[in-house]
Amino acid sequence: MKDTAIRPPLTLRAREALVGWLFVSPITIGFLIFFVGPLVAVLGYSLTEWNLLTQQSTFVGMNNYVDALSRNPEFWTVLRNSLVFAAGLVPLNMVLALTLAVALSRPFRGVVIFRTIFFAPVVTAAVAWAIVWTFLLQGESGAVNQMLALIGIDGPNWLRHPDWAMFAVIVTRVFKTVGLNMILYIAALQSIPRDYEEAARLEGASGWQVFRMITWPLLAPTTLVIMVITVVGSLKVFDHIYLMTEGGPENGTLVLAFYIYEQAFEFFHVGYAAALAVILFLLIVLLTITQVILKQRGGAR
């Protein structure tokens, strides 16, 4: 007799694979629509000269990239400003975050209140934060300069002085974002077994030696994550620049993210702005890969 048993159309392995793809399909579809799709669109726009006002698009190939890298000296000023902003914000943010985390990682009376105070700016609206600091950093009428005047210091108009505007924006941005890195460091510190520290102290190690030889190496994975997040955030900063200085004075705070917005929505050079966005994306990818490689090499030694 012929075998009349109904066989499943798919093997067990195929069914398991299908179920797996069904589970990951929402995130895969979202990734394709909201990341890959816009990225491909930006790459396409960067090869054209498209004016938002006239809605005319002309294919120009790599001309926008050549224009940015070799014909437009303003681009290099903007890139330098972006790197200066990142170079000032990243180490200051990480050092302050680690210091606060070490101070607030262990329980004591009122520790929750202090953690809340330092984390509160993270959940505060960026627009409100920037506007408040714009008033605080005004000339003679600003609260910062009025406090400095009490100790005999004549403070500058922070956001309108070419030598101080970048410093002021960096510091206010650090105060806004340091709380998140502090929480990440606190979580990492609390996950380190106390046995290591106790053993080191029994051997006569000082507090600094315990931190340098035990705590800091064990914080390496968290430090890498924080560094990558902070670098990427510093290169994409837009709201603080737009609300506090608008790139001034004398283009002293004109960073790449704000420059892209300016070219696209004020001068309507969408193709050129798209090329700048691609350059910013590649710069972020390059810096991220460099940080990971350097961290891995440092950990292998």
MOQUI-V784320 format. One record per backbone hydrogen bond with DSSP energy under -1.0 kcal/mol. NH is the residue of the N-H (numbers start at 0). CO is the residue of the C=O. E is the energy in kcal/mol with one decimal. If there is no record, write none. Layout:
((NH	CO	E) (NH	CO	E))
This chain:
((14	10	-2.5) (15	11	-2.3) (16	12	-2.1) (17	13	-2.5) (18	14	-2.6) (19	15	-2.3) (20	16	-2.3) (21	17	-2.2) (22	18	-1.9) (23	19	-1.9) (24	20	-1.2) (27	23	-2.3) (28	24	-3.2) (29	25	-2.4) (30	26	-2.3) (31	27	-2.3) (32	28	-2.5) (33	29	-2.9) (34	30	-1.5) (35	30	-2.2) (36	31	-2.3) (38	34	-2.1) (39	35	-2.6) (40	36	-2.3) (41	37	-2.7) (42	38	-2.2) (43	39	-2.2) (44	40	-2.8) (45	41	-2.3) (46	43	-1.1) (47	44	-1.9) (48	57	-2.9) (50	55	-1.9) (54	50	-2.1) (57	48	-1.2) (59	46	-2.6) (60	46	-1.4) (62	59	-1.4) (65	61	-2.3) (66	62	-2.8) (67	63	-2.1) (68	64	-2.5) (69	65	-2.3) (71	66	-1.5) (74	71	-1.3) (76	72	-1.2) (77	73	-2.4) (78	74	-2.8) (79	75	-2.3) (80	76	-2.3) (81	77	-2.2) (82	78	-2.3) (83	79	-2.6) (84	80	-2.5) (85	81	-2.3) (86	82	-2.9) (87	83	-1.9) (88	84	-2.6) (89	85	-2.5) (92	88	-2.9) (93	89	-2.5) (94	90	-2.6) (95	91	-2.1) (96	92	-2.5) (97	93	-2.5) (98	94	-2.3) (99	95	-2.5) (100	96	-2.3) (101	97	-2.6) (102	98	-1.9) (103	99	-2.0) (110	107	-2.1) (113	109	-1.9) (114	110	-2.4) (115	111	-2.3) (116	112	-2.3) (117	113	-2.2) (118	114	-1.8) (119	115	-2.0) (121	118	-1.4) (128	124	-2.6) (129	125	-2.5) (130	126	-2.4) (131	127	-2.5) (132	128	-2.2) (133	129	-1.8) (134	130	-1.6) (135	131	-2.1) (136	132	-2.0) (137	134	-1.2) (141	138	-1.1) (143	135	-2.0) (145	141	-2.0) (146	142	-2.0) (147	143	-2.1) (148	144	-2.1) (150	147	-1.1) (151	148	-1.4) (152	147	-2.5) (154	152	-1.0) (157	155	-1.4) (159	156	-1.9) (163	160	-1.5) (164	160	-2.2) (167	163	-2.5) (168	164	-2.3) (169	165	-2.4) (170	166	-2.4) (171	167	-2.2) (172	168	-2.0) (173	169	-2.3) (174	170	-2.3) (175	171	-1.3) (176	172	-1.8) (177	173	-2.3) (180	176	-1.0) (181	177	-2.2) (182	178	-2.0) (183	179	-1.9) (184	180	-2.3) (185	181	-2.5) (186	182	-2.4) (187	183	-1.9) (188	184	-2.8) (189	185	-2.4) (191	188	-1.0) (197	193	-2.6) (198	194	-2.5) (199	195	-2.1) (200	196	-2.4) (201	197	-1.9) (202	198	-1.1) (203	200	-1.4) (204	199	-2.4) (209	205	-2.4) (210	206	-2.0) (211	207	-2.9) (212	208	-2.6) (213	209	-1.8) (214	209	-2.1) (215	210	-3.4) (217	213	-1.6) (218	214	-1.1) (219	216	-1.3) (222	218	-2.8) (223	219	-2.2) (224	220	-1.9) (225	221	-2.7) (226	222	-2.7) (227	223	-2.5) (228	224	-2.5) (229	225	-2.6) (230	226	-2.6) (231	227	-2.5) (232	228	-2.4) (233	229	-2.3) (234	230	-1.9) (235	231	-1.3) (241	237	-2.8) (242	238	-2.4) (243	239	-2.2) (244	240	-1.7) (245	240	-3.5) (247	244	-1.9) (251	248	-1.6) (252	246	-1.4) (254	252	-1.2) (258	254	-2.3) (259	255	-2.3) (260	256	-1.7) (261	257	-2.5) (262	258	-2.5) (263	259	-2.2) (264	260	-2.9) (265	261	-1.6) (266	261	-1.8) (268	262	-3.4) (269	49	-1.4) (269	267	-1.1) (272	268	-2.4) (273	269	-2.6) (274	270	-1.9) (275	271	-2.1) (276	272	-2.2) (277	273	-2.1) (278	274	-2.2) (279	275	-2.5) (280	276	-2.4) (281	277	-2.6) (282	278	-2.4) (283	279	-2.4) (284	280	-2.4) (285	281	-2.7) (286	282	-2.5) (287	283	-2.4) (288	284	-2.6) (289	285	-2.3) (290	286	-2.3) (291	287	-2.2) (292	288	-2.5) (293	289	-2.6) (294	290	-2.2) (295	291	-2.3) (296	292	-2.5) (297	293	-2.3) (298	294	-2.2) (299	295	-1.4))
